[in-house]
Structure formats: C-alpha cells, structure tokens
Amino acid sequence: MDTKGTWAVTGPADAAGRLHLSLRTDSTAWSEPVTREELRGLGDDALASPTSTPASFRVEREAGVFAMEGSFEGGKGSGRFVFHPGRAFAPALRAHGVADADALTDRDLMTLAQTGASSAAIGELAALVGPLEVRSVMQLVVHGVTPDYVRTMRALGVGGTETVAGAVELRIHGVTAEYVRELEEAGYPGLSREQLLEMGIHGVRGDEIRALLAAGVPRLPPRELVNLRIHGVTAAFVRQMGEAGLDGLTPQALVDLRIHGVTAEYVRELGALGYSGLTRRQLMEMGIHGVTPAFIRALREKGISGVSPEKLVEMKIHGTHPPLPVGRLVRTVKVRTPSVPEA
C-alpha cells in the first residue's frame, strides 16, 4: 500500500548549494539536503518563479520512489507526495545475505529510500560486520553507519566496529573520523574506544580543550576533561573566577565551586557586601549551605550585620539568628500554670 504525506523544499541547505527537502507523514518526519538533479522533472521555471507555479517531480531511490505534486513560489515549494515502494529491493538484500529480507515493510522501504540506502552498500556492511537481518539493517542505515564509516574508523585504530551494536553506538554518540582527528589535533591521539565514547557522549570538543589550556588549566586526562564538561566548567568560567580573585585553582576545585553555585558573580556580590578576600573553603561552605547575598541583605534589614562567614553558615544550617545587638530589650514573660484542685 502506497504511503502518503507532505513535502517541502526550501533554499540552499549547505555550502554546496543543495536544497533542503523535508518529508512528513502522520507518524514520521524526515529532512535532508538534496541536489538539484535529484528532483527529477522539476523545471527551472518552477523553482525560480516569483509567483505560485504548479510543479510535479520525483525523487527516485533504489528502495522506492517519492512522487511529488505541489507548487513553487520564490524558490520554496510544498505539496503532497505518494511513496511507491521498490519491490525489487528485498530480493536484492536477500542476495546480499539478509535472510529475512522479505520481512521489510513498506515503512521500512520508505525509511531506506529517505536515507538513500543501496543494496550494494548494505552488502558491503554485511561483509564488514557480519551477517545482517532486517532489524540490524535498519539500525545501521538510520544511524548513518556506512561502509566508508566502518573502514575509516578501523584505519584510525578505533575498535568496536566489528559488530552492528558497536558501530551504531560510536556513530550515535558522534564519534566520527572528523571527531577523532579533532581530538588528535588538540593533543589527544590514540584514545581508546571507551575514552572516545565518553568524550563524545559529553560533548568534549577540541576547541574547548585548547581554550581551557589557554585559560591556564593544565593538560588533563580524558576522564578529567569529561568531569569538567559534565559540571559546566568552561574556559570562560575559569577566566571569570580568575578575574574575581580565584586563580590557580585545581580542576577539582573548579568543579567543586561550580557544583555549589560559587560563580564570579556570586563572589563579586559578596565582595560588595563586605565579604571580599574569602578563601575557597569559606566560599564553598557558604555556597553549599545557601548563604546568598539576598540572605545577608535580609539580615541587615533586621539590623543584623558584621556577621562572620562561619557564623552566617551556622545560622543558615540551624535556621537561627545571632544575638540581637546590645540595647535591644528582650522581655521574657513567664506563664504560670494554674493549679488543679485535687479531687
């Protein structure tokens, strides 16, 4: 049964001048850059028309054909499509060793067509990672694992592409050849698969590594870089803390401060309230226990000032206030409990 949906084409999607094609059904959405030549049958007059112009064209893939009907105006188009599954695709996959290829659904074929998958490429993947079934074919294709990706990662010495699950995991978390080279250029060659995955998962980038070095952070092991990234310790944070008078901090000290909300702004606000030159330990204690500038100002509004950092922390922990200033009278009233006559 043919699948129907809507399509839209907009202007250049990348530096190569490709167009941006999006396809949508009741339950799926897909978008990708396409070359002008892939929109077969679309005339230049429709694509360049300043007024609404009817258009009919096709996007042909081995797994099926998208037949488009709609209109273009000012370089943008939209309309409806019908997907015609490629019935020869399943036998082609079976010939490449996908034993259950007949289990491919029309929805599977549409997904394969959207990604531009070819039976030859799937055959290459089968030769690289072992026998495939429909489920593993879809995993590889949807996540962008191509034969070139597997071969390049192996050439770079990255392990884990011997299985479908291993190759997909690397690709999902952005561990590409470009990423591996980026980390090498930042001074981290020869990383293990586990290190690459951890760094990729948490978004450790080469430019941020260089920025941290420039900010005075020493070259760190991969795990410590990940720890900084997880807790939001950026090069900007390091510089700001230095400007606030806290420079030369260890990576763990930076993490501790960041976790407990001790930012450059927090340090400056405390300084404006008379609490300048505090040690890292004092700032940590105050941050951990929620001694905020607002808390200090609230105390001053009640006439309580000149309280030490340690006493502020104690007050916050116990929810108490220091003794009232001398001169204030505190009247104590004793309540006498009346005696109860004996029966």
N, C-alpha and C positions, 0 to 999 in steps of 0.2 A: 504494500500500500504506500503510495507516494506521501511524503511528508511535506506540509506546507508551513510557510512562515513569512516574515517580512525581512526586507533588506534595506541597507542604506549605504551610500558611497559618499565619502567626503574628500576634500582636497589632499595634497601630499601628506603622507603619514610618516615619511622619513626623509633623510638627506638624499636618498636615491630617487626621490620624486614618485615613489609608489603611492597608489591610492589606498585609502582605508576602507575596507569592506567589513560590514557587520551583518550578521545573520541572527535572527531571533525566531524562536517558536514559542509555544505555550509554556514549555518547560526548560528550554535551553537558550543560551546566548553565546555567540562566538564572534570574535573580530580578529582581523589580520590585515597586514599590508599586502596588496596585490599589484602586479604590474599592469600597465595599460593593456598589454597584449592578452592578459588572462581574461579580460572582459570581452569575450568573443561576440562580435556582432554589434558592439556599441560604436556608433558613429561619432566622429569628432564633432559634428554639428550639434549633437545632443549634449555632449559633455561640455561644450563651450557656450551653449545657448544661454542668453541673458533672460529668456522667458521660458515658462514651463513647456517642455518638449517631450512627447511620448518616447519611451525607449524600451527596447526588447533585446536582451543579450543572454549569454550563457557562460557559466564557469564550469569547465569540464575537468574532471579529475578521474583517475582510474577507478575509484570506489563509487563514483556516481556523478551526476550532472545536476547543477542548480540552474533552473530555467527562470530568468528574471523578467518581470513585467512592471513598468512604472514610468517615472518621468524624471528629467533632469532640469535644473534651473540654477544658473550661476555657479556651475561646477559641482553642485551637490545633487544627489539623486536618491530616490526612495521608492518603495513599492512592495510587491509581494513576490514570493518565489515558490516554486514546486521542486522538490528534490526527487530525482529519478535514480534509484539505487542501481549500481553497476553489478549486474548478476554474474559477471564473469570473474569478479574479484575473489569470491570464496574458492572456486576451483583453483585459481592462481595461488592462493595461500596454501591450499592443500598440497599443491605440487611442491611448495617450499617447506613441507613438513609440518604444517599446522593441522594436526589430525582432526580437530573438531571445528574446522573452518565453516562447516555447514551451520554451526550454531550462531553465526553472525546475524544480528538482527538488522532491520533497515535503519534503526537509530545508530547502531554501530557503524554501518556503512556511511551514514551521513557524517559521523564524527571523523571517520577515516578520510572522507573526502574533504572535510573542512581543514584538516591538518595537512592535506596534500600527500598523505602516505601512499607509497607504492608497494606493490607486492614484491618487487625486486629488493627494495630496501629492507623489508621485513624478513626476506630470505637471508640477507646479509646479517641481520641481527641474530637470526636463529643460528647461523654459523659461528657467531661470536659469543653468544651467551647460553647456547644450548637449545634444545627443542622447545618450541613455543606452543601455547594454546591460545584460544581467543582472548581469555582474560588477561594473560600476560602481554599479548599483542597490544591490547587497548591501553594497558598501563604504560608501556614503552612509548607508544605514539602520543598519547595525551600529554605526557610529561616531557616530550621533546627529546627523548633518547634516540639518537640517530646512529647509524654505523660510524660516521665520522667522529661523533662524540666519544664513542667507546674506544675507537682506535687512538684518538688523540690523547685521551686520559691515560691509556696504557703507555703510550710513548713518553708521557711526562712522569711515569713511575707511580701513578696513583692507583692503589689497589681497590678492589671492591666491584669492578665492572664485570666480574666473571659470572654474575647471576643477575636476573631481572631485578630482584629486590635491591641489590647493591647498587646497580646502575641508576635505578629510579631514585633511590634515597639521595645519592650525590646530586643528581640533577634537580630534584625538588628544592634542595637547600642552596642552590646557586653555586655549587662547586663545578665551575666550568674551566676550560683551558685558560680563558682570559683571567679568571679569578686566581688560579694557581700561579700564573705568570705575574699578576699584580702583587701577590704576596712575596714572590721571589724578589721582585724589584724593590720591595720595601724591606728586604733583609731577612726573609724567612723562606729559604729554599729547603727542599727535602722534607716537607712536613708529611706526617703520616695521614692516612685516610681519616682516622678519628679526629686528629687535630684540625684537618681541613673542614670536616663536617661541623665540629663545634664552632669554629670561627665563622663558617658560612651561615650557620643557624642564627648566630647572634649578630651577624652583620659587621664583623670586623673588616674594615677596608684599608687598603694600602695608604690612601691619602691621610686617613685619620692616624695611622701608625706614625707616619712622617710628621704630622702636626704635633703629636704627643712628644716625639723626640725633640722637636724644635721648642716645645714649651718647657723642656728640662726634665721630662720623665725618661729614665734610663731604658735601654732596650730590654724588654721583658719577655719571659717565656710565653708561649701561646696561651696557656691557661690563665695567666695573669692579665693578658690583654682582654680575654673574654670577660674576666671578672670586672675590669674597668668598664667595659661596654655594657654589661648587664646592669650595672648600678649608675650608669649615666655620667661617668667621669670622662669628660671630653677634654680636648686641648684647651678649649675656651674656659671650662671650669677651672683647670689648673692655673691658667693665666689670671683669671679673676681672683682666685684665692691668694695668689702671689701679690697682686695689687692691693689686696686687703690686709697684707702683712703676714700671710701664712705661706711662705715659700719654702722650698726644700723638703716638702712633705714626702713621706714614702708612699708608694702606691696603695698600700693597705690603709694608711692614714687618710688618704684622699677618699677611698671607698667608705671608710667609717664616717667621715664628715658628711659625705653625700647622702648616705643612708639615713642619717638622723637630721637632715634638713639644715645643716650648717652650710649656708651659701655665703658668697661675698656680700650679698645684700643684707643677710642676717647679721654678719659681722659688723658692717657699716652702721646698721640701725642700733646695735648695742653700743657701738662707739659713740654715736650721737647722744645716747642716754647716759654717757659717762663710764661705760664699761669697755674701755679700749685696752689694748695690750693683753688681752686674755690669752691664757695658754690653750693649746689644743685640747688638753684634758678638761679644762673648765668649759670650753665651748661645747665639747662633746657631752658633758654632763647636762649642761643647760639645754642643748638640743634634744637629747634623749628624753628628758623629763618635761619638755614642753614649756620651758621658760622663754616666752616670746616677748618681743618689745611691747606688744599690747598688754601683756600681763604686768610688766613693770610699770607702764603708764597708768594702768588701773590702780595699782598700789599707791602711786604718787597722788592720784586724785583723792585718795583716802588719807593723805598726809603721811604716808609711809615711804621714806626714801633712805638712801645711804645704806641699803642692804647689800651685804657681800654676795658674790656669785654663789658661794656654797650655801648661804642661808636662803637665797632665792630657790635653789634646787630643793632644799629641805622643806620649804614652805609649799612648793608645788607637789612634792611627794605626799605630804601629810594633809594638804588642804588647809593649812593653818596660816596665821599671820604672826609677825613678830610682835613683841610687846608694844603697846601704844606709847607714843612719845611722852616724856615726863611733863607733868602739868595737866594731863587729862585725868579726870577723876573717874574711877570705876566704882560705882555703888553696888555693894553686894547686899542683897535682900535675903534674909533667912526666912524660910517659910516654916511656921510651926504647925506640926500635925496635931490636931485636937485629940485629946484622949477619949477613949471609948469606954463608957461605964461598963463595969463587969455585970454580967447577968446575975 
